Each structure stands twice: as C-alpha cells, then as structure tokens.
Amino acid sequence: MKPIENTRKVGYFWMPNGQSKADELSKIDLFKSAGIRTELLFIDTGSKPNSPKPQQKKCLEELQRTDKFFIWSLDNFARSIHHLIELLDELQKREIEVELLGLANVGLPEISGQHAPCLRTIAGLKQTIRNHKSLIQKANMRKKKARGRKGGRKPIFDYDDVLMISQKMSDPETSVTKLAKELNVDPQNIYRYVDPEGNLRPLGLKLKAASGR
C-alpha cells in the first residue's frame, strides 16, 4: 500500500478520436493551470466513450485518500450513467474529492461553500444529460439526412393552401383577420407566405418550387 502524502492534484480526461491536436493541448493547458503536474495527468483516446481506457485504470490505482481528482466532465469520465455512479461511489468511499474542470467551459456558475462537492456533482450530472440529449438529436438529424429529409419544423401550409391564400389576398375586399380565423392560424403566418396584394413571398415561392408546378 502506498504511503499517504500531502494533498496532490491528479487529472484525467478522455480524448475522442477525430478531435484536433489543438483541442487536446488546450485541455492539457487547463489541467496544468489547475496545478496538475504532467506525470499526474492521465489521458485516454478512443472512438467511443465505452472504448478501453487503460490510463483511467492506471489513474484510479494512482489516486490516494488525500488527493484532489480533476476530471473534464462526468460524461467524459464514464461510459454510462451506471458506470459513473459506481466510479463516484468508489471515490467517495476512498475520500477523494472530485473537481469537474470542464464546468467553467459550459457556462455554469462557480460553486463554493459547504455543499460545493455535492452541488458540483449535480451540476455535472445535469450537463451530462444535456450532452446526451444533444448527441441523440444530432444522431436523429443524421438519420433524417440519410433518408433525404432535412428536418426542421413542418411548414404551416402546403402549396395548395398558399395558392388559395394568394388568390383571396389579391381581392381587396378580403379580410386577413377573417381568413386567418378560417384557417386557424395567426395573420402574421399568412404574411410570411404572401404579401398584402397576394404575391408569393420567399416561403411561398419555396413551396411552389417544391411542388414542381
């Protein structure tokens, strides 16, 4: 068993394949600016979060009870929520304080005081959930793009609707308010597609082009 030393600062982060060397050096600089020596900074690389992490294993073996452990973020540290809970539980039992160095880079406020470690962990978990939601949204967008769909909000009208609106708006006696009520939309939605004289605006022209008419 290693002898207990004075408080040391130990760091770890995982670097996904494909990120630039500049990104890696930027993170290394942030860890060093937090007071972490090169020999106590452990870095893994891989294509996926669940890729093998030999440096993480080495890092966890290196940690001592009085150490302060810096990681970039919770989702960067663990391969799943279940794995994250196991790791945090182990570190808590070993009385090792965990700091999330990446919090300052996602717009979260500084957290201090008696309950700071707990609050920082909660903030990190919330950020982890947001990150996972973002990844899911991006994956869904890629799937839609692969199927030839661009995603985004569905148009309020189709071209037949716009053609009818254009014809009615060309009549000076047409009331936009009444027309909007008939169509169950706001008047400004009508003006997004046609002008007051019934001429097609860019959105209306886009629907016309898509219809092939």
MARGU-231244 format. One record per residue: x, y, z of N, C-alpha, C in turn; residue in three letters. Coordinates in Angstrom, 2 decimals. Example, Ala and Ser with C-alpha at 12.3 -4.5 7.8 and 13.67 -1.06 7.14 Angstrom:
// MARGU-231244
{{13.19 -5.69 7.80} {12.30 -4.50 7.80} {13.20 -3.30 7.80} ALA}
{{12.85 -2.25 7.08} {13.67 -1.06 7.14} {12.90 0.03 7.87} SER}
//
This chain:
// MARGU-231244
{{0.84 -1.21 0.00} {0.00 0.00 0.00} {0.87 1.25 0.00} MET}
{{0.51 2.24 -0.83} {1.30 3.45 -0.94} {1.15 4.31 0.31} LYS}
{{2.22 4.95 0.76} {2.10 5.85 1.91} {1.27 7.06 1.55} PRO}
{{0.52 7.57 2.52} {-0.33 8.74 2.30} {0.53 10.00 2.28} ILE}
{{0.39 10.79 1.24} {1.17 12.00 1.10} {0.28 13.21 1.34} GLU}
{{0.89 14.39 1.26} {0.09 15.60 1.31} {-0.79 15.66 0.07} ASN}
{{-1.79 16.54 0.11} {-2.75 16.62 -0.99} {-2.05 16.83 -2.33} THR}
{{-2.35 15.94 -3.26} {-1.85 16.07 -4.63} {-3.03 16.37 -5.55} ARG}
{{-2.72 16.90 -6.71} {-3.73 17.13 -7.73} {-3.49 16.17 -8.88} LYS}
{{-4.50 15.33 -9.14} {-4.40 14.32 -10.19} {-5.49 14.61 -11.22} VAL}
{{-5.16 14.45 -12.49} {-6.13 14.77 -13.54} {-6.32 13.63 -14.53} GLY}
{{-7.52 13.59 -15.10} {-7.81 12.58 -16.14} {-8.84 13.14 -17.12} TYR}
{{-8.64 12.85 -18.41} {-9.69 13.09 -19.39} {-9.53 12.13 -20.57} PHE}
{{-10.66 11.93 -21.25} {-10.70 11.07 -22.43} {-10.82 11.95 -23.66} TRP}
{{-10.00 11.66 -24.67} {-9.98 12.47 -25.89} {-10.53 11.65 -27.05} MET}
{{-11.72 11.99 -27.58} {-12.28 11.23 -28.70} {-11.40 11.34 -29.95} PRO}
{{-11.31 10.25 -30.69} {-10.60 10.28 -31.97} {-11.27 11.30 -32.89} ASN}
{{-10.46 12.00 -33.65} {-11.01 12.96 -34.60} {-10.92 14.39 -34.12} GLY}
{{-10.74 14.59 -32.81} {-10.56 15.96 -32.33} {-9.14 16.41 -32.61} GLN}
{{-8.99 17.69 -32.82} {-7.69 18.22 -33.24} {-6.67 18.19 -32.11} SER}
{{-5.41 18.23 -32.51} {-4.33 18.29 -31.53} {-4.42 19.57 -30.72} LYS}
{{-4.91 20.63 -31.36} {-5.06 21.91 -30.65} {-6.06 21.78 -29.50} ALA}
{{-7.16 21.01 -29.72} {-8.14 20.79 -28.66} {-7.51 20.05 -27.48} ASP}
{{-6.71 19.04 -27.81} {-6.05 18.26 -26.76} {-5.08 19.13 -25.96} GLU}
{{-4.27 19.93 -26.67} {-3.30 20.79 -25.99} {-3.99 21.84 -25.14} LEU}
{{-5.15 22.32 -25.63} {-5.92 23.31 -24.87} {-6.39 22.72 -23.54} SER}
{{-6.88 21.47 -23.58} {-7.33 20.82 -22.35} {-6.15 20.57 -21.41} LYS}
{{-5.04 20.12 -21.98} {-3.85 19.88 -21.16} {-3.42 21.16 -20.45} ILE}
{{-3.46 22.28 -21.17} {-3.09 23.57 -20.57} {-4.01 23.92 -19.41} ASP}
{{-5.32 23.63 -19.56} {-6.27 23.94 -18.49} {-6.00 23.09 -17.25} LEU}
{{-5.67 21.81 -17.47} {-5.35 20.95 -16.33} {-4.07 21.44 -15.64} PHE}
{{-3.09 21.82 -16.43} {-1.83 22.30 -15.84} {-2.05 23.61 -15.09} LYS}
{{-2.92 24.46 -15.63} {-3.19 25.73 -14.95} {-3.92 25.51 -13.62} SER}
{{-4.56 24.34 -13.47} {-5.21 23.99 -12.21} {-4.21 23.42 -11.20} ALA}
{{-2.95 23.30 -11.63} {-1.90 22.84 -10.71} {-1.56 21.37 -10.82} GLY}
{{-1.95 20.74 -11.93} {-1.69 19.30 -12.10} {-0.39 19.10 -12.86} ILE}
{{0.51 18.34 -12.29} {1.79 18.07 -12.92} {1.62 17.07 -14.06} ARG}
{{2.52 17.13 -15.03} {2.43 16.27 -16.21} {2.37 14.80 -15.85} THR}
{{3.17 14.38 -14.87} {3.22 12.96 -14.50} {1.96 12.49 -13.79} GLU}
{{1.10 13.43 -13.36} {-0.15 13.06 -12.69} {-1.37 13.39 -13.55} LEU}
{{-1.15 13.61 -14.85} {-2.24 13.83 -15.78} {-2.35 12.62 -16.70} LEU}
{{-3.49 11.94 -16.66} {-3.70 10.71 -17.41} {-4.70 10.97 -18.54} PHE}
{{-4.36 10.53 -19.74} {-5.18 10.81 -20.92} {-5.42 9.53 -21.70} ILE}
{{-6.68 9.25 -21.99} {-7.05 8.14 -22.87} {-7.58 8.70 -24.18} ASP}
{{-7.46 7.92 -25.24} {-8.07 8.27 -26.53} {-8.88 7.08 -27.02} THR}
{{-9.87 7.36 -27.84} {-10.70 6.28 -28.37} {-11.80 6.82 -29.24} GLY}
{{-12.45 5.93 -29.97} {-13.51 6.35 -30.90} {-14.85 6.52 -30.21} SER}
{{-15.07 5.79 -29.09} {-16.35 5.83 -28.40} {-16.12 5.94 -26.88} LYS}
{{-17.13 6.46 -26.15} {-16.99 6.57 -24.69} {-16.72 5.24 -24.00} PRO}
{{-17.21 4.12 -24.60} {-17.00 2.82 -23.96} {-15.76 2.11 -24.49} ASN}
{{-14.89 2.84 -25.20} {-13.62 2.26 -25.64} {-12.76 1.94 -24.42} SER}
{{-11.84 0.97 -24.53} {-10.95 0.65 -23.40} {-10.20 1.89 -22.92} PRO}
{{-10.07 2.03 -21.61} {-9.41 3.20 -21.03} {-8.30 2.74 -20.07} LYS}
{{-7.16 2.32 -20.61} {-6.08 1.85 -19.74} {-5.53 2.93 -18.82} PRO}
{{-5.51 4.18 -19.31} {-4.98 5.27 -18.47} {-5.93 5.60 -17.32} GLN}
{{-7.22 5.41 -17.53} {-8.17 5.64 -16.44} {-7.93 4.63 -15.32} GLN}
{{-7.72 3.37 -15.70} {-7.44 2.33 -14.70} {-6.17 2.66 -13.93} LYS}
{{-5.14 3.08 -14.66} {-3.87 3.45 -14.03} {-4.05 4.65 -13.10} LYS}
{{-4.88 5.59 -13.54} {-5.14 6.80 -12.75} {-5.84 6.45 -11.44} CYS}
{{-6.87 5.60 -11.52} {-7.62 5.21 -10.32} {-6.74 4.46 -9.33} LEU}
{{-5.79 3.68 -9.85} {-4.85 2.98 -8.98} {-3.87 3.94 -8.32} GLU}
{{-3.55 5.02 -9.01} {-2.59 6.01 -8.51} {-3.18 6.88 -7.40} GLU}
{{-4.50 7.11 -7.45} {-5.14 8.03 -6.50} {-4.99 7.58 -5.06} LEU}
{{-4.75 8.55 -4.18} {-4.64 8.32 -2.75} {-5.71 9.10 -2.01} GLN}
{{-5.92 8.75 -0.75} {-7.03 9.30 0.03} {-7.01 10.83 0.11} ARG}
{{-5.84 11.43 0.15} {-5.78 12.88 0.31} {-5.72 13.63 -1.02} THR}
{{-5.81 12.91 -2.14} {-5.70 13.56 -3.45} {-6.95 14.35 -3.81} ASP}
{{-6.74 15.32 -4.67} {-7.85 16.05 -5.29} {-7.86 15.64 -6.76} LYS}
{{-8.97 15.08 -7.20} {-9.05 14.46 -8.52} {-9.82 15.36 -9.49} PHE}
{{-9.15 15.78 -10.55} {-9.76 16.65 -11.56} {-10.12 15.84 -12.80} PHE}
{{-11.38 15.94 -13.23} {-11.80 15.34 -14.49} {-12.45 16.43 -15.33} ILE}
{{-12.57 16.19 -16.64} {-13.13 17.22 -17.51} {-14.64 17.36 -17.29} TRP}
{{-15.35 16.25 -17.38} {-16.80 16.23 -17.15} {-17.21 14.81 -16.81} SER}
{{-18.41 14.65 -16.28} {-18.85 13.32 -15.85} {-19.05 12.39 -17.03} LEU}
{{-19.61 12.90 -18.14} {-19.83 12.03 -19.29} {-18.51 11.70 -19.99} ASP}
{{-17.49 12.54 -19.80} {-16.18 12.25 -20.36} {-15.45 11.20 -19.52} ASN}
{{-15.86 11.07 -18.26} {-15.18 10.19 -17.32} {-15.69 8.76 -17.37} PHE}
{{-17.00 8.58 -17.59} {-17.61 7.25 -17.51} {-18.27 6.86 -18.82} ALA}
{{-18.45 5.56 -19.02} {-19.03 5.07 -20.27} {-20.56 5.00 -20.23} ARG}
{{-21.14 5.13 -19.02} {-22.59 5.11 -18.86} {-22.94 5.71 -17.51} SER}
{{-24.22 6.01 -17.30} {-24.66 6.55 -16.02} {-24.39 5.54 -14.90} ILE}
{{-24.67 4.26 -15.16} {-24.43 3.21 -14.16} {-22.95 3.15 -13.79} HIS}
{{-22.10 3.19 -14.80} {-20.65 3.17 -14.56} {-20.21 4.41 -13.79} HIS}
{{-20.81 5.55 -14.12} {-20.48 6.80 -13.44} {-20.80 6.71 -11.95} LEU}
{{-21.98 6.18 -11.62} {-22.38 6.05 -10.21} {-21.41 5.15 -9.46} ILE}
{{-20.98 4.06 -10.11} {-20.02 3.15 -9.48} {-18.70 3.85 -9.19} GLU}
{{-18.21 4.62 -10.17} {-16.93 5.31 -10.01} {-17.00 6.37 -8.92} LEU}
{{-18.08 7.17 -8.92} {-18.23 8.21 -7.91} {-18.38 7.62 -6.51} LEU}
{{-19.07 6.48 -6.43} {-19.24 5.81 -5.14} {-17.89 5.32 -4.62} ASP}
{{-17.09 4.76 -5.53} {-15.76 4.28 -5.13} {-14.89 5.43 -4.64} GLU}
{{-14.91 6.55 -5.37} {-14.09 7.71 -4.98} {-14.55 8.30 -3.66} LEU}
{{-15.86 8.29 -3.43} {-16.39 8.81 -2.16} {-15.92 7.94 -1.00} GLN}
{{-15.96 6.63 -1.18} {-15.52 5.72 -0.12} {-14.03 5.90 0.18} LYS}
{{-13.28 6.25 -0.84} {-11.83 6.45 -0.67} {-11.51 7.87 -0.21} ARG}
{{-12.57 8.68 0.00} {-12.44 10.06 0.49} {-11.59 10.90 -0.46} GLU}
{{-11.85 10.74 -1.75} {-11.14 11.51 -2.77} {-12.10 12.56 -3.32} ILE}
{{-11.70 13.82 -3.24} {-12.54 14.91 -3.72} {-12.44 15.02 -5.24} GLU}
{{-13.58 15.19 -5.89} {-13.63 15.27 -7.35} {-13.97 16.68 -7.78} VAL}
{{-13.22 17.20 -8.74} {-13.49 18.52 -9.32} {-13.77 18.35 -10.81} GLU}
{{-14.80 19.05 -11.30} {-15.14 19.00 -12.72} {-14.55 20.23 -13.41} LEU}
{{-13.43 20.03 -14.07} {-12.72 21.15 -14.66} {-13.46 21.75 -15.85} LEU}
{{-14.28 20.95 -16.52} {-14.98 21.43 -17.70} {-16.19 22.29 -17.41} GLY}
{{-16.62 22.39 -16.13} {-17.81 23.18 -15.80} {-17.65 24.63 -16.20} LEU}
{{-16.45 25.16 -16.03} {-16.22 26.57 -16.35} {-16.35 26.84 -17.84} ALA}
{{-16.33 25.77 -18.66} {-16.37 25.94 -20.11} {-17.74 25.69 -20.70} ASN}
{{-18.75 25.45 -19.85} {-20.11 25.24 -20.37} {-21.08 26.27 -19.81} VAL}
{{-20.55 27.37 -19.28} {-21.41 28.45 -18.83} {-22.06 28.25 -17.49} GLY}
{{-21.58 27.28 -16.68} {-22.15 27.06 -15.36} {-21.45 27.97 -14.36} LEU}
{{-22.17 28.44 -13.34} {-21.57 29.37 -12.39} {-20.58 28.69 -11.46} PRO}
{{-19.73 29.50 -10.84} {-18.82 28.97 -9.82} {-19.64 28.47 -8.64} GLU}
{{-19.24 27.34 -8.07} {-19.95 26.76 -6.94} {-18.99 26.65 -5.77} ILE}
{{-19.37 27.21 -4.63} {-18.50 27.15 -3.47} {-19.34 26.97 -2.22} SER}
{{-18.67 26.77 -1.08} {-19.38 26.61 0.18} {-19.35 25.18 0.68} GLY}
{{-20.06 24.94 1.77} {-20.03 23.65 2.45} {-20.49 22.50 1.56} GLN}
{{-21.53 22.76 0.75} {-22.10 21.70 -0.08} {-21.59 21.74 -1.52} HIS}
{{-20.47 22.41 -1.74} {-19.96 22.58 -3.10} {-19.72 21.26 -3.82} ALA}
{{-19.06 20.25 -3.20} {-18.82 19.00 -3.94} {-20.10 18.35 -4.44} PRO}
{{-21.13 18.32 -3.59} {-22.41 17.72 -3.98} {-23.07 18.52 -5.09} CYS}
{{-23.07 19.85 -4.95} {-23.70 20.70 -5.95} {-22.97 20.63 -7.28} LEU}
{{-21.65 20.54 -7.22} {-20.88 20.43 -8.47} {-21.21 19.12 -9.18} ARG}
{{-21.38 18.05 -8.40} {-21.73 16.76 -8.99} {-23.11 16.82 -9.65} THR}
{{-24.07 17.46 -8.97} {-25.41 17.61 -9.54} {-25.36 18.42 -10.83} ILE}
{{-24.60 19.52 -10.79} {-24.45 20.36 -11.99} {-23.83 19.56 -13.13} ALA}
{{-22.85 18.73 -12.77} {-22.21 17.90 -13.79} {-23.15 16.87 -14.37} GLY}
{{-24.00 16.29 -13.51} {-24.98 15.31 -14.00} {-25.97 15.97 -14.95} LEU}
{{-26.41 17.18 -14.61} {-27.34 17.90 -15.49} {-26.69 18.18 -16.84} LYS}
{{-25.41 18.57 -16.80} {-24.71 18.84 -18.05} {-24.54 17.56 -18.85} GLN}
{{-24.30 16.43 -18.15} {-24.17 15.14 -18.82} {-25.45 14.79 -19.56} THR}
{{-26.59 14.99 -18.90} {-27.89 14.70 -19.52} {-28.10 15.57 -20.75} ILE}
{{-27.75 16.88 -20.62} {-27.88 17.78 -21.78} {-27.00 17.32 -22.93} ARG}
{{-25.78 16.89 -22.60} {-24.86 16.42 -23.65} {-25.42 15.20 -24.36} ASN}
{{-25.98 14.25 -23.57} {-26.54 13.04 -24.17} {-27.74 13.38 -25.05} HIS}
{{-28.59 14.31 -24.60} {-29.73 14.72 -25.41} {-29.26 15.34 -26.72} LYS}
{{-28.20 16.14 -26.64} {-27.67 16.78 -27.84} {-27.14 15.73 -28.81} SER}
{{-26.45 14.71 -28.28} {-25.93 13.65 -29.14} {-27.06 12.88 -29.82} LEU}
{{-28.15 12.63 -29.07} {-29.30 11.91 -29.63} {-29.94 12.74 -30.74} ILE}
{{-30.09 14.06 -30.50} {-30.69 14.93 -31.52} {-29.84 14.96 -32.78} GLN}
{{-28.51 15.03 -32.61} {-27.62 15.05 -33.77} {-27.69 13.74 -34.53} LYS}
{{-27.78 12.62 -33.79} {-27.88 11.31 -34.44} {-29.18 11.21 -35.23} ALA}
{{-30.28 11.71 -34.66} {-31.56 11.68 -35.37} {-31.52 12.55 -36.63} ASN}
{{-30.85 13.70 -36.54} {-30.73 14.57 -37.71} {-29.92 13.89 -38.81} MET}
{{-28.86 13.16 -38.41} {-28.06 12.44 -39.41} {-28.89 11.36 -40.10} ARG}
{{-29.74 10.67 -39.31} {-30.60 9.64 -39.89} {-31.59 10.24 -40.88} LYS}
{{-32.18 11.39 -40.51} {-33.13 12.06 -41.40} {-32.44 12.51 -42.68} LYS}
{{-31.22 13.02 -42.52} {-30.47 13.48 -43.69} {-30.16 12.31 -44.61} LYS}
{{-29.82 11.15 -44.01} {-29.51 9.97 -44.81} {-30.74 9.49 -45.58} ALA}
{{-31.93 9.76 -45.02} {-33.17 9.37 -45.70} {-33.67 10.46 -46.64} ARG}
{{-32.87 11.53 -46.78} {-33.25 12.60 -47.69} {-34.11 13.66 -47.07} GLY}
{{-34.23 13.66 -45.73} {-35.02 14.68 -45.04} {-34.08 15.66 -44.36} ARG}
{{-34.43 16.92 -44.41} {-33.59 17.95 -43.82} {-33.97 18.25 -42.38} LYS}
{{-35.08 17.74 -41.91} {-35.50 18.02 -40.55} {-36.09 19.42 -40.44} GLY}
{{-36.22 19.91 -39.22} {-36.79 21.23 -39.02} {-38.31 21.18 -38.90} GLY}
{{-38.91 22.34 -38.68} {-40.35 22.41 -38.47} {-41.12 22.24 -39.78} ARG}
{{-42.21 21.50 -39.71} {-43.04 21.28 -40.88} {-43.74 22.59 -41.26} LYS}
{{-43.78 22.94 -42.57} {-44.45 24.19 -42.98} {-45.91 24.21 -42.53} PRO}
{{-46.40 25.42 -42.22} {-47.79 25.57 -41.79} {-48.75 25.25 -42.93} ILE}
{{-48.37 25.68 -44.15} {-49.22 25.47 -45.32} {-48.51 24.59 -46.35} PHE}
{{-49.31 23.93 -47.19} {-48.73 23.32 -48.39} {-49.00 24.28 -49.56} ASP}
{{-48.55 23.91 -50.76} {-48.66 24.86 -51.87} {-50.11 25.13 -52.26} TYR}
{{-50.98 24.13 -52.14} {-52.40 24.35 -52.45} {-53.00 25.41 -51.52} ASP}
{{-52.62 25.35 -50.24} {-53.09 26.36 -49.29} {-52.60 27.75 -49.70} ASP}
{{-51.31 27.83 -50.02} {-50.72 29.12 -50.38} {-51.35 29.68 -51.65} VAL}
{{-51.65 28.80 -52.61} {-52.28 29.24 -53.85} {-53.66 29.81 -53.58} LEU}
{{-54.42 29.15 -52.70} {-55.74 29.64 -52.33} {-55.64 30.97 -51.60} MET}
{{-54.68 31.07 -50.67} {-54.49 32.31 -49.91} {-54.10 33.45 -50.86} ILE}
{{-53.22 33.15 -51.81} {-52.77 34.16 -52.77} {-53.94 34.71 -53.57} SER}
{{-54.82 33.81 -54.00} {-55.98 34.24 -54.79} {-56.92 35.12 -53.96} GLN}
{{-57.14 34.73 -52.71} {-58.04 35.51 -51.85} {-57.42 36.85 -51.48} LYS}
{{-56.10 36.87 -51.24} {-55.44 38.11 -50.85} {-55.39 39.11 -52.01} MET}
{{-55.50 38.61 -53.24} {-55.50 39.52 -54.39} {-56.81 40.28 -54.51} SER}
{{-57.81 39.83 -53.75} {-59.11 40.52 -53.71} {-59.06 41.58 -52.61} ASP}
{{-59.19 42.87 -52.96} {-59.09 43.95 -51.96} {-60.10 43.84 -50.83} PRO}
{{-61.19 43.13 -51.06} {-62.23 43.03 -50.04} {-61.96 41.91 -49.03} GLU}
{{-60.91 41.13 -49.26} {-60.59 40.03 -48.34} {-60.07 40.58 -47.01} THR}
{{-60.62 40.08 -45.93} {-60.16 40.45 -44.59} {-59.13 39.41 -44.13} SER}
{{-57.90 39.87 -43.89} {-56.84 38.96 -43.45} {-57.21 38.32 -42.12} VAL}
{{-57.83 39.10 -41.25} {-58.21 38.58 -39.93} {-59.21 37.44 -40.06} THR}
{{-60.21 37.63 -40.91} {-61.22 36.58 -41.11} {-60.62 35.36 -41.79} LYS}
{{-59.74 35.60 -42.77} {-59.10 34.49 -43.48} {-58.24 33.68 -42.51} LEU}
{{-57.51 34.37 -41.65} {-56.67 33.68 -40.67} {-57.52 32.85 -39.72} ALA}
{{-58.68 33.41 -39.34} {-59.57 32.68 -38.44} {-60.11 31.43 -39.11} LYS}
{{-60.44 31.53 -40.41} {-60.93 30.37 -41.16} {-59.87 29.27 -41.22} GLU}
{{-58.61 29.69 -41.36} {-57.51 28.73 -41.48} {-56.93 28.31 -40.13} LEU}
{{-57.44 28.94 -39.06} {-56.98 28.63 -37.70} {-55.49 28.91 -37.53} ASN}
{{-55.06 30.07 -38.05} {-53.66 30.50 -37.92} {-53.64 31.97 -37.53} VAL}
{{-52.47 32.47 -37.16} {-52.31 33.89 -36.89} {-52.14 34.64 -38.21} ASP}
{{-52.62 35.88 -38.30} {-52.47 36.66 -39.54} {-51.02 36.77 -40.00} PRO}
{{-50.06 36.87 -39.04} {-48.67 37.01 -39.46} {-48.15 35.79 -40.20} GLN}
{{-48.78 34.62 -39.93} {-48.37 33.42 -40.66} {-48.75 33.52 -42.14} ASN}
{{-49.87 34.16 -42.41} {-50.28 34.37 -43.80} {-49.27 35.28 -44.50} ILE}
{{-48.88 36.36 -43.80} {-47.96 37.32 -44.40} {-46.54 36.75 -44.57} TYR}
{{-46.25 35.65 -43.94} {-44.95 35.01 -44.15} {-44.88 34.38 -45.54} ARG}
{{-46.05 34.02 -46.10} {-46.09 33.32 -47.38} {-46.52 34.21 -48.54} TYR}
{{-47.37 35.19 -48.26} {-47.82 36.10 -49.32} {-47.82 37.53 -48.79} VAL}
{{-47.73 38.49 -49.73} {-47.78 39.89 -49.31} {-49.24 40.37 -49.34} ASP}
{{-49.52 41.61 -48.92} {-50.92 42.09 -48.87} {-51.64 42.07 -50.21} PRO}
{{-50.88 42.06 -51.32} {-51.51 42.02 -52.65} {-51.68 40.60 -53.17} GLU}
{{-51.23 39.62 -52.40} {-51.38 38.23 -52.82} {-50.18 37.66 -53.55} GLY}
{{-49.11 38.44 -53.69} {-47.90 37.94 -54.35} {-47.13 37.00 -53.41} ASN}
{{-46.56 35.95 -53.99} {-45.83 34.98 -53.16} {-44.54 35.57 -52.63} LEU}
{{-44.31 35.33 -51.35} {-43.05 35.71 -50.73} {-42.10 34.51 -50.79} ARG}
{{-40.84 34.67 -50.35} {-39.86 33.57 -50.48} {-40.35 32.22 -49.98} PRO}
{{-41.05 32.18 -48.84} {-41.54 30.89 -48.34} {-42.58 30.30 -49.27} LEU}
{{-43.44 31.16 -49.82} {-44.44 30.69 -50.76} {-43.80 30.20 -52.05} GLY}
{{-42.79 30.93 -52.53} {-42.07 30.52 -53.74} {-41.33 29.20 -53.52} LEU}
{{-40.84 29.01 -52.30} {-40.15 27.76 -51.98} {-41.10 26.57 -52.06} LYS}
{{-42.32 26.76 -51.55} {-43.33 25.69 -51.64} {-43.72 25.43 -53.09} LEU}
{{-43.79 26.51 -53.88} {-44.14 26.35 -55.29} {-43.07 25.53 -56.01} LYS}
{{-41.81 25.85 -55.74} {-40.71 25.12 -56.38} {-40.71 23.66 -55.95} ALA}
{{-41.01 23.42 -54.68} {-41.03 22.04 -54.18} {-42.18 21.24 -54.78} ALA}
{{-43.27 21.94 -55.16} {-44.42 21.24 -55.73} {-44.19 20.86 -57.19} SER}
{{-43.21 21.52 -57.83} {-42.90 21.22 -59.22} {-43.87 21.83 -60.21} GLY}
{{-44.68 22.79 -59.77} {-45.67 23.40 -60.68} {-45.11 24.67 -61.32} ARG}
//
